[in-house]
Amino acid sequence: PGKITGFHSPGGLSVRLDSAIYAGYTIPPNYDSLIGKLIVHGRDRTECMMRLRRALDEMVITGVETTLPLFRELMTEPDIINGDY
């Protein structure tokens, strides 16, 4: 819970964010922890990973803790990059 003080949604070809959040939105204390879902599409895994990295780098949510740092870090892990998980 908390107030989102800054928000920038990623964009681009085959990048979609399903969310209703915005800068100034207050997340209620009894909320579903999924405040947004980032979806990318591509011709193959390599293209999807490239688009996902870019989208994660473009996405900004401030004022509340998010899992963005975790997912950015996961995108650098060799096992994730190679699909060995």
PyMOL Python script that loads the backbone (N, CA, C, O; Angstrom):
from pymol import cmd

cmd.read_pdbstr("""\
ATOM      1  N   PRO A   1       0.827  -1.197   0.000  1.00  0.00           N
ATOM      2  CA  PRO A   1       0.000   0.000   0.000  1.00  0.00           C
ATOM      3  C   PRO A   1       0.862   1.248   0.000  1.00  0.00           C
ATOM      4  O   PRO A   1       2.016   1.226   0.427  1.00  0.00           O
ATOM      5  N   GLY A   2       0.297   2.311  -0.474  1.00  0.00           N
ATOM      6  CA  GLY A   2       1.004   3.579  -0.541  1.00  0.00           C
ATOM      7  C   GLY A   2       0.549   4.369  -1.741  1.00  0.00           C
ATOM      8  O   GLY A   2      -0.371   3.974  -2.458  1.00  0.00           O
ATOM      9  N   LYS A   3       1.211   5.500  -1.950  1.00  0.00           N
ATOM     10  CA  LYS A   3       0.843   6.385  -3.054  1.00  0.00           C
ATOM     11  C   LYS A   3       1.923   6.350  -4.128  1.00  0.00           C
ATOM     12  O   LYS A   3       3.110   6.496  -3.836  1.00  0.00           O
ATOM     13  N   ILE A   4       1.505   6.160  -5.353  1.00  0.00           N
ATOM     14  CA  ILE A   4       2.427   6.184  -6.482  1.00  0.00           C
ATOM     15  C   ILE A   4       2.708   7.647  -6.795  1.00  0.00           C
ATOM     16  O   ILE A   4       1.803   8.401  -7.153  1.00  0.00           O
ATOM     17  N   THR A   5       3.966   8.039  -6.657  1.00  0.00           N
ATOM     18  CA  THR A   5       4.327   9.445  -6.865  1.00  0.00           C
ATOM     19  C   THR A   5       4.812   9.721  -8.276  1.00  0.00           C
ATOM     20  O   THR A   5       4.763  10.860  -8.739  1.00  0.00           O
ATOM     21  N   GLY A   6       5.274   8.699  -8.954  1.00  0.00           N
ATOM     22  CA  GLY A   6       5.722   8.854 -10.333  1.00  0.00           C
ATOM     23  C   GLY A   6       5.449   7.588 -11.112  1.00  0.00           C
ATOM     24  O   GLY A   6       5.580   6.481 -10.591  1.00  0.00           O
ATOM     25  N   PHE A   7       5.064   7.764 -12.376  1.00  0.00           N
ATOM     26  CA  PHE A   7       4.740   6.601 -13.188  1.00  0.00           C
ATOM     27  C   PHE A   7       5.019   6.901 -14.650  1.00  0.00           C
ATOM     28  O   PHE A   7       4.617   7.940 -15.174  1.00  0.00           O
ATOM     29  N   HIS A   8       5.711   5.978 -15.298  1.00  0.00           N
ATOM     30  CA  HIS A   8       5.908   6.033 -16.749  1.00  0.00           C
ATOM     31  C   HIS A   8       5.751   4.617 -17.283  1.00  0.00           C
ATOM     32  O   HIS A   8       6.457   3.699 -16.866  1.00  0.00           O
ATOM     33  N   SER A   9       4.825   4.457 -18.203  1.00  0.00           N
ATOM     34  CA  SER A   9       4.556   3.156 -18.800  1.00  0.00           C
ATOM     35  C   SER A   9       5.481   2.934 -19.992  1.00  0.00           C
ATOM     36  O   SER A   9       5.699   3.854 -20.780  1.00  0.00           O
ATOM     37  N   PRO A  10       6.026   1.731 -20.136  1.00  0.00           N
ATOM     38  CA  PRO A  10       6.847   1.458 -21.311  1.00  0.00           C
ATOM     39  C   PRO A  10       5.974   1.368 -22.550  1.00  0.00           C
ATOM     40  O   PRO A  10       4.772   1.118 -22.461  1.00  0.00           O
ATOM     41  N   GLY A  11       6.585   1.573 -23.695  1.00  0.00           N
ATOM     42  CA  GLY A  11       5.842   1.503 -24.941  1.00  0.00           C
ATOM     43  C   GLY A  11       6.653   0.792 -25.999  1.00  0.00           C
ATOM     44  O   GLY A  11       7.713   0.230 -25.721  1.00  0.00           O
ATOM     45  N   GLY A  12       6.148   0.824 -27.202  1.00  0.00           N
ATOM     46  CA  GLY A  12       6.862   0.224 -28.316  1.00  0.00           C
ATOM     47  C   GLY A  12       6.105  -0.944 -28.907  1.00  0.00           C
ATOM     48  O   GLY A  12       5.072  -1.381 -28.400  1.00  0.00           O
ATOM     49  N   LEU A  13       6.659  -1.426 -29.992  1.00  0.00           N
ATOM     50  CA  LEU A  13       6.071  -2.533 -30.730  1.00  0.00           C
ATOM     51  C   LEU A  13       5.966  -3.771 -29.849  1.00  0.00           C
ATOM     52  O   LEU A  13       6.953  -4.207 -29.258  1.00  0.00           O
ATOM     53  N   SER A  14       4.774  -4.329 -29.766  1.00  0.00           N
ATOM     54  CA  SER A  14       4.511  -5.581 -29.043  1.00  0.00           C
ATOM     55  C   SER A  14       4.816  -5.510 -27.560  1.00  0.00           C
ATOM     56  O   SER A  14       5.192  -6.512 -26.951  1.00  0.00           O
ATOM     57  N   VAL A  15       4.654  -4.319 -26.968  1.00  0.00           N
ATOM     58  CA  VAL A  15       4.815  -4.128 -25.524  1.00  0.00           C
ATOM     59  C   VAL A  15       3.487  -3.625 -24.983  1.00  0.00           C
ATOM     60  O   VAL A  15       2.925  -2.658 -25.498  1.00  0.00           O
ATOM     61  N   ARG A  16       2.986  -4.283 -23.942  1.00  0.00           N
ATOM     62  CA  ARG A  16       1.697  -3.886 -23.366  1.00  0.00           C
ATOM     63  C   ARG A  16       1.791  -3.943 -21.846  1.00  0.00           C
ATOM     64  O   ARG A  16       2.372  -4.867 -21.279  1.00  0.00           O
ATOM     65  N   LEU A  17       1.211  -2.942 -21.203  1.00  0.00           N
ATOM     66  CA  LEU A  17       1.103  -2.949 -19.751  1.00  0.00           C
ATOM     67  C   LEU A  17      -0.373  -2.938 -19.400  1.00  0.00           C
ATOM     68  O   LEU A  17      -1.091  -1.997 -19.741  1.00  0.00           O
ATOM     69  N   ASP A  18      -0.827  -3.976 -18.722  1.00  0.00           N
ATOM     70  CA  ASP A  18      -2.202  -4.034 -18.230  1.00  0.00           C
ATOM     71  C   ASP A  18      -2.194  -3.507 -16.804  1.00  0.00           C
ATOM     72  O   ASP A  18      -1.700  -4.175 -15.895  1.00  0.00           O
ATOM     73  N   SER A  19      -2.736  -2.319 -16.606  1.00  0.00           N
ATOM     74  CA  SER A  19      -2.745  -1.706 -15.285  1.00  0.00           C
ATOM     75  C   SER A  19      -3.675  -0.504 -15.296  1.00  0.00           C
ATOM     76  O   SER A  19      -3.976   0.059 -16.349  1.00  0.00           O
ATOM     77  N   ALA A  20      -4.120  -0.125 -14.120  1.00  0.00           N
ATOM     78  CA  ALA A  20      -4.951   1.073 -13.978  1.00  0.00           C
ATOM     79  C   ALA A  20      -4.245   2.120 -13.123  1.00  0.00           C
ATOM     80  O   ALA A  20      -4.864   3.105 -12.721  1.00  0.00           O
ATOM     81  N   ILE A  21      -2.946   1.921 -12.837  1.00  0.00           N
ATOM     82  CA  ILE A  21      -2.241   2.855 -11.964  1.00  0.00           C
ATOM     83  C   ILE A  21      -1.841   4.117 -12.719  1.00  0.00           C
ATOM     84  O   ILE A  21      -1.782   4.133 -13.948  1.00  0.00           O
ATOM     85  N   TYR A  22      -1.570   5.161 -11.965  1.00  0.00           N
ATOM     86  CA  TYR A  22      -1.136   6.451 -12.508  1.00  0.00           C
ATOM     87  C   TYR A  22      -0.441   7.208 -11.387  1.00  0.00           C
ATOM     88  O   TYR A  22      -0.598   6.872 -10.213  1.00  0.00           O
ATOM     89  N   ALA A  23       0.323   8.224 -11.747  1.00  0.00           N
ATOM     90  CA  ALA A  23       0.968   9.058 -10.732  1.00  0.00           C
ATOM     91  C   ALA A  23      -0.122   9.703  -9.893  1.00  0.00           C
ATOM     92  O   ALA A  23      -1.038  10.325 -10.430  1.00  0.00           O
ATOM     93  N   GLY A  24      -0.026   9.558  -8.589  1.00  0.00           N
ATOM     94  CA  GLY A  24      -1.038  10.076  -7.682  1.00  0.00           C
ATOM     95  C   GLY A  24      -2.007   9.019  -7.186  1.00  0.00           C
ATOM     96  O   GLY A  24      -2.771   9.264  -6.252  1.00  0.00           O
ATOM     97  N   TYR A  25      -1.981   7.841  -7.805  1.00  0.00           N
ATOM     98  CA  TYR A  25      -2.870   6.752  -7.395  1.00  0.00           C
ATOM     99  C   TYR A  25      -2.452   6.233  -6.024  1.00  0.00           C
ATOM    100  O   TYR A  25      -1.267   6.008  -5.775  1.00  0.00           O
ATOM    101  N   THR A  26      -3.417   6.045  -5.144  1.00  0.00           N
ATOM    102  CA  THR A  26      -3.154   5.469  -3.831  1.00  0.00           C
ATOM    103  C   THR A  26      -3.592   4.013  -3.833  1.00  0.00           C
ATOM    104  O   THR A  26      -4.754   3.695  -4.086  1.00  0.00           O
ATOM    105  N   ILE A  27      -2.640   3.142  -3.545  1.00  0.00           N
ATOM    106  CA  ILE A  27      -2.928   1.712  -3.471  1.00  0.00           C
ATOM    107  C   ILE A  27      -3.547   1.449  -2.104  1.00  0.00           C
ATOM    108  O   ILE A  27      -2.914   1.727  -1.086  1.00  0.00           O
ATOM    109  N   PRO A  28      -4.760   0.923  -2.056  1.00  0.00           N
ATOM    110  CA  PRO A  28      -5.418   0.705  -0.763  1.00  0.00           C
ATOM    111  C   PRO A  28      -4.713  -0.367   0.064  1.00  0.00           C
ATOM    112  O   PRO A  28      -3.989  -1.201  -0.482  1.00  0.00           O
ATOM    113  N   PRO A  29      -4.923  -0.346   1.374  1.00  0.00           N
ATOM    114  CA  PRO A  29      -4.236  -1.305   2.243  1.00  0.00           C
ATOM    115  C   PRO A  29      -4.665  -2.755   2.018  1.00  0.00           C
ATOM    116  O   PRO A  29      -3.902  -3.673   2.319  1.00  0.00           O
ATOM    117  N   ASN A  30      -5.853  -2.972   1.504  1.00  0.00           N
ATOM    118  CA  ASN A  30      -6.323  -4.344   1.250  1.00  0.00           C
ATOM    119  C   ASN A  30      -6.391  -4.587  -0.260  1.00  0.00           C
ATOM    120  O   ASN A  30      -7.451  -4.872  -0.818  1.00  0.00           O
ATOM    121  N   TYR A  31      -5.223  -4.466  -0.899  1.00  0.00           N
ATOM    122  CA  TYR A  31      -5.156  -4.532  -2.351  1.00  0.00           C
ATOM    123  C   TYR A  31      -4.632  -5.880  -2.823  1.00  0.00           C
ATOM    124  O   TYR A  31      -4.003  -6.621  -2.068  1.00  0.00           O
ATOM    125  N   ASP A  32      -4.900  -6.176  -4.075  1.00  0.00           N
ATOM    126  CA  ASP A  32      -4.260  -7.297  -4.752  1.00  0.00           C
ATOM    127  C   ASP A  32      -2.851  -6.822  -5.093  1.00  0.00           C
ATOM    128  O   ASP A  32      -2.693  -5.756  -5.689  1.00  0.00           O
ATOM    129  N   SER A  33      -1.842  -7.578  -4.734  1.00  0.00           N
ATOM    130  CA  SER A  33      -0.464  -7.125  -4.917  1.00  0.00           C
ATOM    131  C   SER A  33      -0.068  -6.980  -6.388  1.00  0.00           C
ATOM    132  O   SER A  33       0.980  -6.402  -6.679  1.00  0.00           O
ATOM    133  N   LEU A  34      -0.867  -7.481  -7.310  1.00  0.00           N
ATOM    134  CA  LEU A  34      -0.587  -7.324  -8.733  1.00  0.00           C
ATOM    135  C   LEU A  34      -1.169  -5.990  -9.195  1.00  0.00           C
ATOM    136  O   LEU A  34      -2.357  -5.900  -9.504  1.00  0.00           O
ATOM    137  N   ILE A  35      -0.324  -4.952  -9.240  1.00  0.00           N
ATOM    138  CA  ILE A  35      -0.817  -3.636  -9.669  1.00  0.00           C
ATOM    139  C   ILE A  35      -0.629  -3.428 -11.164  1.00  0.00           C
ATOM    140  O   ILE A  35      -1.120  -2.448 -11.724  1.00  0.00           O
ATOM    141  N   GLY A  36       0.075  -4.338 -11.807  1.00  0.00           N
ATOM    142  CA  GLY A  36       0.256  -4.238 -13.243  1.00  0.00           C
ATOM    143  C   GLY A  36       0.883  -5.499 -13.798  1.00  0.00           C
ATOM    144  O   GLY A  36       1.555  -6.248 -13.089  1.00  0.00           O
ATOM    145  N   LYS A  37       0.645  -5.717 -15.092  1.00  0.00           N
ATOM    146  CA  LYS A  37       1.203  -6.892 -15.760  1.00  0.00           C
ATOM    147  C   LYS A  37       1.832  -6.432 -17.070  1.00  0.00           C
ATOM    148  O   LYS A  37       1.155  -5.889 -17.942  1.00  0.00           O
ATOM    149  N   LEU A  38       3.136  -6.658 -17.193  1.00  0.00           N
ATOM    150  CA  LEU A  38       3.882  -6.278 -18.387  1.00  0.00           C
ATOM    151  C   LEU A  38       3.957  -7.478 -19.326  1.00  0.00           C
ATOM    152  O   LEU A  38       4.375  -8.566 -18.930  1.00  0.00           O
ATOM    153  N   ILE A  39       3.549  -7.265 -20.572  1.00  0.00           N
ATOM    154  CA  ILE A  39       3.490  -8.345 -21.555  1.00  0.00           C
ATOM    155  C   ILE A  39       4.245  -7.911 -22.801  1.00  0.00           C
ATOM    156  O   ILE A  39       4.044  -6.803 -23.299  1.00  0.00           O
ATOM    157  N   VAL A  40       5.115  -8.782 -23.307  1.00  0.00           N
ATOM    158  CA  VAL A  40       5.808  -8.508 -24.566  1.00  0.00           C
ATOM    159  C   VAL A  40       5.626  -9.701 -25.494  1.00  0.00           C
ATOM    160  O   VAL A  40       5.443 -10.833 -25.047  1.00  0.00           O
ATOM    161  N   HIS A  41       5.679  -9.428 -26.788  1.00  0.00           N
ATOM    162  CA  HIS A  41       5.595 -10.470 -27.811  1.00  0.00           C
ATOM    163  C   HIS A  41       6.750 -10.273 -28.779  1.00  0.00           C
ATOM    164  O   HIS A  41       7.243  -9.159 -28.955  1.00  0.00           O
ATOM    165  N   GLY A  42       7.172 -11.349 -29.395  1.00  0.00           N
ATOM    166  CA  GLY A  42       8.226 -11.283 -30.402  1.00  0.00           C
ATOM    167  C   GLY A  42       8.221 -12.531 -31.254  1.00  0.00           C
ATOM    168  O   GLY A  42       7.487 -13.483 -30.989  1.00  0.00           O
ATOM    169  N   ARG A  43       9.059 -12.516 -32.291  1.00  0.00           N
ATOM    170  CA  ARG A  43       9.142 -13.667 -33.201  1.00  0.00           C
ATOM    171  C   ARG A  43       9.753 -14.883 -32.525  1.00  0.00           C
ATOM    172  O   ARG A  43       9.437 -16.025 -32.860  1.00  0.00           O
ATOM    173  N   ASP A  44      10.643 -14.616 -31.557  1.00  0.00           N
ATOM    174  CA  ASP A  44      11.314 -15.712 -30.863  1.00  0.00           C
ATOM    175  C   ASP A  44      11.705 -15.244 -29.463  1.00  0.00           C
ATOM    176  O   ASP A  44      11.465 -14.096 -29.089  1.00  0.00           O
ATOM    177  N   ARG A  45      12.306 -16.143 -28.704  1.00  0.00           N
ATOM    178  CA  ARG A  45      12.689 -15.834 -27.319  1.00  0.00           C
ATOM    179  C   ARG A  45      13.662 -14.662 -27.253  1.00  0.00           C
ATOM    180  O   ARG A  45      13.535 -13.794 -26.390  1.00  0.00           O
ATOM    181  N   THR A  46      14.634 -14.637 -28.164  1.00  0.00           N
ATOM    182  CA  THR A  46      15.636 -13.567 -28.166  1.00  0.00           C
ATOM    183  C   THR A  46      14.975 -12.205 -28.334  1.00  0.00           C
ATOM    184  O   THR A  46      15.303 -11.260 -27.616  1.00  0.00           O
ATOM    185  N   GLU A  47      14.049 -12.101 -29.275  1.00  0.00           N
ATOM    186  CA  GLU A  47      13.356 -10.832 -29.498  1.00  0.00           C
ATOM    187  C   GLU A  47      12.497 -10.462 -28.287  1.00  0.00           C
ATOM    188  O   GLU A  47      12.451  -9.297 -27.893  1.00  0.00           O
ATOM    189  N   CYS A  48      11.826 -11.436 -27.704  1.00  0.00           N
ATOM    190  CA  CYS A  48      11.019 -11.168 -26.504  1.00  0.00           C
ATOM    191  C   CYS A  48      11.888 -10.678 -25.355  1.00  0.00           C
ATOM    192  O   CYS A  48      11.524  -9.725 -24.665  1.00  0.00           O
ATOM    193  N   MET A  49      13.025 -11.313 -25.143  1.00  0.00           N
ATOM    194  CA  MET A  49      13.923 -10.904 -24.062  1.00  0.00           C
ATOM    195  C   MET A  49      14.435  -9.482 -24.292  1.00  0.00           C
ATOM    196  O   MET A  49      14.521  -8.696 -23.348  1.00  0.00           O
ATOM    197  N   MET A  50      14.773  -9.148 -25.527  1.00  0.00           N
ATOM    198  CA  MET A  50      15.239  -7.805 -25.853  1.00  0.00           C
ATOM    199  C   MET A  50      14.144  -6.778 -25.540  1.00  0.00           C
ATOM    200  O   MET A  50      14.411  -5.744 -24.927  1.00  0.00           O
ATOM    201  N   ARG A  51      12.929  -7.067 -25.961  1.00  0.00           N
ATOM    202  CA  ARG A  51      11.822  -6.140 -25.714  1.00  0.00           C
ATOM    203  C   ARG A  51      11.501  -6.030 -24.225  1.00  0.00           C
ATOM    204  O   ARG A  51      11.178  -4.950 -23.732  1.00  0.00           O
ATOM    205  N   LEU A  52      11.592  -7.146 -23.517  1.00  0.00           N
ATOM    206  CA  LEU A  52      11.317  -7.116 -22.087  1.00  0.00           C
ATOM    207  C   LEU A  52      12.369  -6.301 -21.345  1.00  0.00           C
ATOM    208  O   LEU A  52      12.028  -5.520 -20.457  1.00  0.00           O
ATOM    209  N   ARG A  53      13.648  -6.470 -21.695  1.00  0.00           N
ATOM    210  CA  ARG A  53      14.709  -5.665 -21.064  1.00  0.00           C
ATOM    211  C   ARG A  53      14.455  -4.179 -21.274  1.00  0.00           C
ATOM    212  O   ARG A  53      14.531  -3.384 -20.338  1.00  0.00           O
ATOM    213  N   ARG A  54      14.151  -3.819 -22.515  1.00  0.00           N
ATOM    214  CA  ARG A  54      13.905  -2.409 -22.833  1.00  0.00           C
ATOM    215  C   ARG A  54      12.689  -1.886 -22.068  1.00  0.00           C
ATOM    216  O   ARG A  54      12.729  -0.790 -21.510  1.00  0.00           O
ATOM    217  N   ALA A  55      11.622  -2.661 -22.042  1.00  0.00           N
ATOM    218  CA  ALA A  55      10.403  -2.232 -21.351  1.00  0.00           C
ATOM    219  C   ALA A  55      10.647  -2.070 -19.855  1.00  0.00           C
ATOM    220  O   ALA A  55      10.168  -1.111 -19.250  1.00  0.00           O
ATOM    221  N   LEU A  56      11.386  -2.997 -19.255  1.00  0.00           N
ATOM    222  CA  LEU A  56      11.699  -2.881 -17.825  1.00  0.00           C
ATOM    223  C   LEU A  56      12.553  -1.649 -17.554  1.00  0.00           C
ATOM    224  O   LEU A  56      12.375  -0.985 -16.533  1.00  0.00           O
ATOM    225  N   ASP A  57      13.479  -1.337 -18.462  1.00  0.00           N
ATOM    226  CA  ASP A  57      14.315  -0.143 -18.294  1.00  0.00           C
ATOM    227  C   ASP A  57      13.503   1.140 -18.437  1.00  0.00           C
ATOM    228  O   ASP A  57      13.797   2.133 -17.770  1.00  0.00           O
ATOM    229  N   GLU A  58      12.487   1.134 -19.296  1.00  0.00           N
ATOM    230  CA  GLU A  58      11.654   2.323 -19.513  1.00  0.00           C
ATOM    231  C   GLU A  58      10.638   2.540 -18.397  1.00  0.00           C
ATOM    232  O   GLU A  58      10.250   3.675 -18.121  1.00  0.00           O
ATOM    233  N   MET A  59      10.215   1.471 -17.767  1.00  0.00           N
ATOM    234  CA  MET A  59       9.136   1.559 -16.781  1.00  0.00           C
ATOM    235  C   MET A  59       9.606   2.233 -15.498  1.00  0.00           C
ATOM    236  O   MET A  59      10.657   1.903 -14.950  1.00  0.00           O
ATOM    237  N   VAL A  60       8.804   3.183 -15.035  1.00  0.00           N
ATOM    238  CA  VAL A  60       9.119   3.907 -13.798  1.00  0.00           C
ATOM    239  C   VAL A  60       7.891   3.882 -12.899  1.00  0.00           C
ATOM    240  O   VAL A  60       6.799   4.274 -13.311  1.00  0.00           O
ATOM    241  N   ILE A  61       8.079   3.422 -11.678  1.00  0.00           N
ATOM    242  CA  ILE A  61       7.051   3.508 -10.634  1.00  0.00           C
ATOM    243  C   ILE A  61       7.778   3.948  -9.374  1.00  0.00           C
ATOM    244  O   ILE A  61       8.643   3.231  -8.870  1.00  0.00           O
ATOM    245  N   THR A  62       7.431   5.117  -8.866  1.00  0.00           N
ATOM    246  CA  THR A  62       8.064   5.614  -7.643  1.00  0.00           C
ATOM    247  C   THR A  62       7.012   5.844  -6.569  1.00  0.00           C
ATOM    248  O   THR A  62       5.825   6.013  -6.849  1.00  0.00           O
ATOM    249  N   GLY A  63       7.491   5.845  -5.325  1.00  0.00           N
ATOM    250  CA  GLY A  63       6.605   6.078  -4.190  1.00  0.00           C
ATOM    251  C   GLY A  63       6.216   4.813  -3.451  1.00  0.00           C
ATOM    252  O   GLY A  63       5.837   4.866  -2.281  1.00  0.00           O
ATOM    253  N   VAL A  64       6.306   3.678  -4.125  1.00  0.00           N
ATOM    254  CA  VAL A  64       5.996   2.382  -3.511  1.00  0.00           C
ATOM    255  C   VAL A  64       7.069   1.383  -3.936  1.00  0.00           C
ATOM    256  O   VAL A  64       7.720   1.550  -4.968  1.00  0.00           O
ATOM    257  N   GLU A  65       7.238   0.350  -3.129  1.00  0.00           N
ATOM    258  CA  GLU A  65       8.167  -0.715  -3.512  1.00  0.00           C
ATOM    259  C   GLU A  65       7.539  -1.564  -4.607  1.00  0.00           C
ATOM    260  O   GLU A  65       6.340  -1.840  -4.585  1.00  0.00           O
ATOM    261  N   THR A  66       8.362  -1.972  -5.561  1.00  0.00           N
ATOM    262  CA  THR A  66       7.894  -2.834  -6.646  1.00  0.00           C
ATOM    263  C   THR A  66       8.882  -3.979  -6.838  1.00  0.00           C
ATOM    264  O   THR A  66       9.932  -4.026  -6.196  1.00  0.00           O
ATOM    265  N   THR A  67       8.535  -4.882  -7.715  1.00  0.00           N
ATOM    266  CA  THR A  67       9.437  -5.973  -8.076  1.00  0.00           C
ATOM    267  C   THR A  67      10.259  -5.638  -9.321  1.00  0.00           C
ATOM    268  O   THR A  67      10.945  -6.509  -9.857  1.00  0.00           O
ATOM    269  N   LEU A  68      10.198  -4.386  -9.786  1.00  0.00           N
ATOM    270  CA  LEU A  68      10.983  -4.014 -10.967  1.00  0.00           C
ATOM    271  C   LEU A  68      12.473  -4.305 -10.795  1.00  0.00           C
ATOM    272  O   LEU A  68      13.078  -4.861 -11.712  1.00  0.00           O
ATOM    273  N   PRO A  69      13.095  -3.956  -9.663  1.00  0.00           N
ATOM    274  CA  PRO A  69      14.526  -4.279  -9.521  1.00  0.00           C
ATOM    275  C   PRO A  69      14.807  -5.782  -9.627  1.00  0.00           C
ATOM    276  O   PRO A  69      15.811  -6.186 -10.214  1.00  0.00           O
ATOM    277  N   LEU A  70      13.937  -6.595  -9.070  1.00  0.00           N
ATOM    278  CA  LEU A  70      14.109  -8.045  -9.156  1.00  0.00           C
ATOM    279  C   LEU A  70      14.077  -8.508 -10.606  1.00  0.00           C
ATOM    280  O   LEU A  70      14.942  -9.275 -11.029  1.00  0.00           O
ATOM    281  N   PHE A  71      13.090  -8.051 -11.374  1.00  0.00           N
ATOM    282  CA  PHE A  71      12.969  -8.494 -12.753  1.00  0.00           C
ATOM    283  C   PHE A  71      14.097  -7.956 -13.620  1.00  0.00           C
ATOM    284  O   PHE A  71      14.543  -8.642 -14.540  1.00  0.00           O
ATOM    285  N   ARG A  72      14.567  -6.745 -13.348  1.00  0.00           N
ATOM    286  CA  ARG A  72      15.734  -6.224 -14.078  1.00  0.00           C
ATOM    287  C   ARG A  72      16.958  -7.093 -13.805  1.00  0.00           C
ATOM    288  O   ARG A  72      17.727  -7.398 -14.716  1.00  0.00           O
ATOM    289  N   GLU A  73      17.130  -7.488 -12.554  1.00  0.00           N
ATOM    290  CA  GLU A  73      18.254  -8.362 -12.189  1.00  0.00           C
ATOM    291  C   GLU A  73      18.107  -9.740 -12.830  1.00  0.00           C
ATOM    292  O   GLU A  73      19.088 -10.299 -13.322  1.00  0.00           O
ATOM    293  N   LEU A  74      16.902 -10.287 -12.830  1.00  0.00           N
ATOM    294  CA  LEU A  74      16.683 -11.596 -13.453  1.00  0.00           C
ATOM    295  C   LEU A  74      17.059 -11.592 -14.929  1.00  0.00           C
ATOM    296  O   LEU A  74      17.512 -12.607 -15.458  1.00  0.00           O
ATOM    297  N   MET A  75      16.874 -10.463 -15.592  1.00  0.00           N
ATOM    298  CA  MET A  75      17.183 -10.371 -17.022  1.00  0.00           C
ATOM    299  C   MET A  75      18.683 -10.395 -17.297  1.00  0.00           C
ATOM    300  O   MET A  75      19.094 -10.436 -18.457  1.00  0.00           O
ATOM    301  N   THR A  76      19.508 -10.370 -16.251  1.00  0.00           N
ATOM    302  CA  THR A  76      20.961 -10.461 -16.424  1.00  0.00           C
ATOM    303  C   THR A  76      21.496 -11.836 -16.028  1.00  0.00           C
ATOM    304  O   THR A  76      22.682 -12.115 -16.205  1.00  0.00           O
ATOM    305  N   GLU A  77      20.641 -12.681 -15.502  1.00  0.00           N
ATOM    306  CA  GLU A  77      21.057 -14.005 -15.044  1.00  0.00           C
ATOM    307  C   GLU A  77      21.219 -14.958 -16.235  1.00  0.00           C
ATOM    308  O   GLU A  77      20.286 -15.128 -17.020  1.00  0.00           O
ATOM    309  N   PRO A  78      22.396 -15.578 -16.373  1.00  0.00           N
ATOM    310  CA  PRO A  78      22.627 -16.487 -17.505  1.00  0.00           C
ATOM    311  C   PRO A  78      21.588 -17.604 -17.632  1.00  0.00           C
ATOM    312  O   PRO A  78      21.174 -17.931 -18.744  1.00  0.00           O
ATOM    313  N   ASP A  79      21.164 -18.187 -16.522  1.00  0.00           N
ATOM    314  CA  ASP A  79      20.168 -19.265 -16.605  1.00  0.00           C
ATOM    315  C   ASP A  79      18.840 -18.768 -17.165  1.00  0.00           C
ATOM    316  O   ASP A  79      18.181 -19.480 -17.923  1.00  0.00           O
ATOM    317  N   ILE A  80      18.449 -17.568 -16.802  1.00  0.00           N
ATOM    318  CA  ILE A  80      17.207 -16.988 -17.337  1.00  0.00           C
ATOM    319  C   ILE A  80      17.388 -16.675 -18.818  1.00  0.00           C
ATOM    320  O   ILE A  80      16.530 -17.002 -19.638  1.00  0.00           O
ATOM    321  N   ILE A  81      18.505 -16.042 -19.153  1.00  0.00           N
ATOM    322  CA  ILE A  81      18.779 -15.687 -20.548  1.00  0.00           C
ATOM    323  C   ILE A  81      18.764 -16.931 -21.434  1.00  0.00           C
ATOM    324  O   ILE A  81      18.237 -16.900 -22.546  1.00  0.00           O
ATOM    325  N   ASN A  82      19.342 -18.024 -20.937  1.00  0.00           N
ATOM    326  CA  ASN A  82      19.428 -19.265 -21.718  1.00  0.00           C
ATOM    327  C   ASN A  82      18.200 -20.158 -21.596  1.00  0.00           C
ATOM    328  O   ASN A  82      18.116 -21.190 -22.262  1.00  0.00           O
ATOM    329  N   GLY A  83      17.252 -19.773 -20.757  1.00  0.00           N
ATOM    330  CA  GLY A  83      16.044 -20.576 -20.586  1.00  0.00           C
ATOM    331  C   GLY A  83      16.266 -21.825 -19.756  1.00  0.00           C
ATOM    332  O   GLY A  83      15.516 -22.794 -19.872  1.00  0.00           O
ATOM    333  N   ASP A  84      17.299 -21.808 -18.917  1.00  0.00           N
ATOM    334  CA  ASP A  84      17.609 -22.960 -18.064  1.00  0.00           C
ATOM    335  C   ASP A  84      17.082 -22.733 -16.657  1.00  0.00           C
ATOM    336  O   ASP A  84      17.847 -22.435 -15.740  1.00  0.00           O
ATOM    337  N   TYR A  85      15.792 -22.872 -16.494  1.00  0.00           N
ATOM    338  CA  TYR A  85      15.198 -22.668 -15.171  1.00  0.00           C
ATOM    339  C   TYR A  85      14.095 -23.659 -14.938  1.00  0.00           C
ATOM    340  O   TYR A  85      13.470 -23.649 -13.878  1.00  0.00           O
TER     341      TYR A  85
END
""", "prot")
cmd.dss("prot")
cmd.show_as("cartoon", "prot")
cmd.util.cbc("prot")
cmd.orient("prot")
